[in-house]
Amino acid sequence: MAPAGGRSAFSGSGKRGGIAASLLGVCALLMLSFGTLIAPARAQNVYVAAGIPVDVSGDAATLRDQAVVMAQREGLRQVLAEIAPADQVAGILLPNDDEIGSWVTDMSIDEEKIAATRYLGRYTIRFAAEPVQEFLSREGIAFAGTRAKQMLMLPVFTDETGTTDLWGPTNLWLRAWNMRPEGEALVPIVVPRGDLDDQNIISATDALGGAQAKLEFMADRYQSGDVVVADARMSAAATDGTRSLALSVVRYGHDGIDRFQETLSGAAADPDGLLAQGVAAVQAMLQGAWKNANLVDPNKRTSLSVRVPLAGIEQWVAIKRRLGQVSLIKAVDLRQLARDGADLEIVYAGDEAQFIRALAQADLLLVSSGEGISTLTLGASSTAVPQ
């Protein structure tokens, strides 16, 4: 709230007594709002295991209960394999069913069939991230604790006639992405609507050519971080009854460009199945690359002195909220508070590069001063309009 006369507490004008009172009020507000920063907010950090199949036989009265327990255990195994090295969690002893159930935030039954003594179903299970991460920490297993900012997927499709499209009903690759099951524990992916505005902003040629301004504009339009151009080329049916799908994937990120390539094959009579297989393969590429770059030793801690320049209360509130989204942060200590900024001591898991990357996912920029103290500011978002 502004002091009397409508001047901001950060305006630097007014009588000395008014300035002092304003400064005390600002300091009190900063310290009050800082108190909730020690425990980062993790309500939005949820791990999802989708499409978990269950097949249970036995007493009809308990079939669904048995199915839920089975789905929760298999769902947890899927999540663990997504965020930690799959070979290390493959044979890990899971907690009991009651404890696993307490980690579940919600679930949905995607499909089910019930007979007298048999139950078939498919479930989606959502787990709270914090107990899952604590479990891996107790087991001494490294995991990727940082979830990527959502990536924008631009699926470019070339059919067996050689026609290339990004938009419109002929792009079966785009349709396959829109039909993919929920999941993406580490790398959330959003697909554009493909409306007239999208079509006017970027074409298949632009996407394949890596038109930077247009890619950045699309990222801003969909509030995304990185942009992924996934080029899929479907072959004609071969004489042996198969066809191939050649994938060439480019991720345009703030930390550089990554490229992936793979060729899949499937039944010529089932192009939709082959495209679904392609979606899963691209997701696995992106998830694997992100996981490998962000695996952290859960028991390693690093302390860092940070200077946070402040121009107003709103800026502090934004920084505080975004720091609360960074799960690598384990503790924060307010060392000094001044009118123009705050000095913090932050304890985090992982190495410095991983911490900087985790901050970037929350739109925070950390720059080393070279004198043992780093500067933390809000990240700048692009507002350029493509030409």
N, C-alpha and C positions, 0 to 999 in steps of 0.2 A: 504494500500500500504506500502511496506517495505521501510525503509529509505535507504540512500545511502550506498553502500557496501553490500546490500542484507540482512542486519540484521533486524530481527523483532523488532518492537517497544517495545515488551515485553521481549526481549532477556536479558536485564540487563547488556549489555556490551557496550563499546564505550566511547567517551569522555563525560564529565559532561554536556557540552553544548548540545551535540547531544541527550543525554538522556532527558534533560529538554525539548528540542524541540519536541522530540518524545512523551514524556508524555503529553505535551500540545495538540499535535495533536490527541492523543488517547482520551484525555478528551473531546476535542471538538467533536470528532466523536461519543463518547458515549452519550454526551448531545444532540447532533443533532438527533441521532437515538432514544433517549429516548422520544423525544417530541411527537412521534406518539403513544406512549404506553398508554397515558391517556385515549383514547377512544378505548377499545378493538375491534379488528376486528371481525365483526359478519357476514360477507358476506357468510361464509360457513354454518352458523347456520340457517337452514331452517326447518320449520315444514311442514310435508307432510300429507295430508288427501287423502287416495286412495279409489277407488271404491265407490264414492258417487253417489247413485242412484237418478235420478230426473224423475218426471212424471208430465208434465205440459199440461194443456188444455187451448185453447183460440184462439186468433187471430194468424193465420199462420205466419204473417209477424214478429211477436215478440216472437214466441215460444222459439227460441234459446236464445234470450236475457234474457227471463224470467228464462230459465233453468240455465244459467250461474249465475245469481243472487242467485237462490235457492241453487245451488251447493256450492257457496262461503259461504253462511250462514251455511249450514249443515256441510261443511268442517271445518269451524272455530269451530263449536260446538264439532266436533270430536277431533280436536287438543286440545281444552281446557280440555276436559275430559281425554285426555291422559297425560297431564302435571300437572293437578290440581285435587283435590278431586272431583270426578264425581258428588257427591250429592250437592256440593257447586256451581257448574257451570250449573247444569241441568236447573234451572229456571232463570239464569242470563239474564238481559236485554242487548242484543247485540247492538253495534253501528249501525248507519244507513248503508244502502247498499253501498253508495259511500265511506265511510270510510273503510269498510271491503274490498272493491275492491282495495283501495290504499295499503292495506297490502299484496296483492297477488303478488308474484314474477313471477309466470307463472302457466299455467294450461294446461291440455291435455284432449281430449275427447277420452275415452277408447272405447266407443261404443255409437251408437245412431240410433234411428228409428224415422222417421218423417212422420206423416200422415197429413190430411187436417187441423185438429184442435187439434192434440195431438202430444206430443213430449216425447219420452222415451230415456234416456241416462244414461251414467255412466262416471263420471269425476274424475280426479286426480288434486287436488289443492295444490299449494305450497305457504306457507305464510312466510314472513320475521319474524324472531323470535322476534326482538326487539319491534315492536309495539304490538305484542301479549302479551309479558311480561309486557310492560308498562300498558296495559289495565288491566291485572290482579292486578298489583300493585295499580292502582287507586281504584280498587274494594276491596282492602284489602284481597285478596285471596292468600294463599300460593301456590307456584308452584315449580316444579322441573326444575330449570334453567340450570342444567348441563346435557349435552348429553353424554352418555356413549361412550367410545372408542369402535369401532365396535367389536362385539363378533363373534367368529368363531363357527359355528354350525356343529357338527358331528352327523348326523342322523343315528342311528343304527336301522335296521328293522328286526323283526322276523315275518315271515308270518304264515299262519294258519297250515302249515306243520311242523313248528318248525325250519325252516331254517333261520339262522341269517346272515345278510350281512351289510357291510358298503359301499362297492363299487359295481359298476356293474348295469346292467339293471334290475336285480331282486329286487333292493332296491326301491320300490315304495314310500317309505317315503322320500328318498332323492329327487326323482322326484317331490314330492309334495312341498318340500321346494324350489326347483328351480322355481316352477310355482306360488309361493305366490305373492300377489299384493304388490306394493310399499307402503311403510309406515314407521313405526318404528320411530316415532318422537323423542323418548328418547333413544331407544336401537337399533342402527343399527346392522343388522345381515348379515354376509357373509357366503356363503356355498362354500366349497372347490370344485375344478374342478373335482376331482376324477380321475386325470390322473395317469400315471404309477408311477410318483414320489410320489404322495400322497399314492398310494397303497403300495409302498415299505417302506414308513415311518411308517404308522400306520394301524393296522387291527381293526376289530370289537372287538376282544378280548382285544387288548390294550386299546381301547377307553373305553370299559365297565369296565376294571380293573383300569382305572385312571393312566395309565403309564405316570408319570410326565414329564420325559425328552422328550418323543415323543409328548405329548400335547403341551409343551412349544415350541418345534421345529415347529410344525404346526402353532402355533400362530405367531411365527416370520415369517414363510413363507408367511402368509396372512396378515401380519402387523396388527394383532389384539391384543386386550387386554386380556379379559377373553375367556375361551374355554367352550362351552356348549356341553355336551354329552346328546342327547335326544334319549332315548331307547323307541321304540314303538313296542308293541306286538299285532298283529292282531289275533283275535279269529276266529274260524270256524263259519259258519252261524248257528244260532240257529233255532229251530223248529218254532219260532214265526216270522221268517223272518228278524231278526236283527243280528248284530254282534258287538263285542266290540273292543275298542282300548285302551290298558293299557299304560299309559305314565309314564316314570320314568326319570326325568330330573335332571342333576347335572351340576351346574355352578362352574367351577374352576377359582377363581379370585385371584387377588393379596391380597385381603382383607379376604380371606377364601373360604370356600366351602358352597354353598347353594344347597338344594335338594327340588324338587317339585314332587308331584305324583297326577295323576288324571286318571280316567277311563271314556271314552266316549262310547256312543253307537249310532248306525245308521243303515240304511237299509242295509241288507246283499247284496243286488244287486248293491249297490253304494259304493264300498270300496274307490274309489277316493274321494268321498264327505266326507267320514269319516276321511280320511287322511288330507284333507284340513281343516276340523274342528279341527283336532289335531294340525296342524300348528298354527291356530289362538289361540288355547288354550295355547300353549307353549309361543307364543309371548306375550299373556296377562300376563302369569306368570312372565316372565322376565321384562316386562314393569312395572307391578304393584310393584314388589319388588324394582326395581330401583327408581320408583317414590316415594314410601313410605320412602326410605332411604335418599332421596335428596330433600324433600319438605322444602322450606325455606320461612321464613317470609320476603316478599319483602321490608318491611320498617325497618328491623333490620340491623344495620351497626356495624361492628367491625373493629378496627384499629390494625394493627400488624406491628412491626418493623422487618425488614428482612435484612439479610446480604447475598449478592450475590458474592461469590468468583469468580474471573475472571482470566483465564490463557491466554486469547487472544480475539481479536475482534470477531472472528467467534463464540465463545462461547456466548458472549453477544448478538449477533444478533439472535442466536438460542433461547436463553432465552426470549428475547424481543418478538419474534414471537409467542412463545408458551404462554407467559402471555397474549398476545392479543387474544388467543382462549378461555380464561377462563371468561365466562359471569358473574360469581359471583363478579368479580373485578369491583368496582365502581370508584375508584380513586387510583392513584399512585403518590407519592411525592419522588423525589430524594433528600435525606438528605445529603449525602456525597459521594464523588467520589475519589477513590484512585487508585493507579496503580494496586493493586492486587484485587480490588473488589469495589462494590457499596453498600451503605446503603439505603434502601427504606422504606417508610412508605406506607403500602397497606391498603386500606379500602375495605372490602368485605361484601357481604350479606351472611346470614346463620351462622351456628356455625363452630367451628374449624374443626371438623371431616368432615363436608360437604366440607369445603374449601380445606382441604388436599386431599379429594377424587376428587374434581374438578381439582386440579393441576395435580393429577396422570393421569387423562384422557388426559392431554396435555403433558405427559411424563416429569413432573417436580416433584421433591422430596423436601418436606419441613420437616425439622427436628428441634425440639426445642432444644435450647442450655441450657435451664433451668435458664437463666439469663435475661429473658425478650426479648431476640432477637433470632429469628429463622434463620436457614440457608437454602437458596434455591439453589438447584443445578439441573442440567439435570439428568433425570432418566436414569438408566442403563438398556439396553436391553439385553436379553439373546442371546448368540451366540453359545450355546452348541449344539453339534451334538448328536442325540440320539444313544444309543448303543443297 
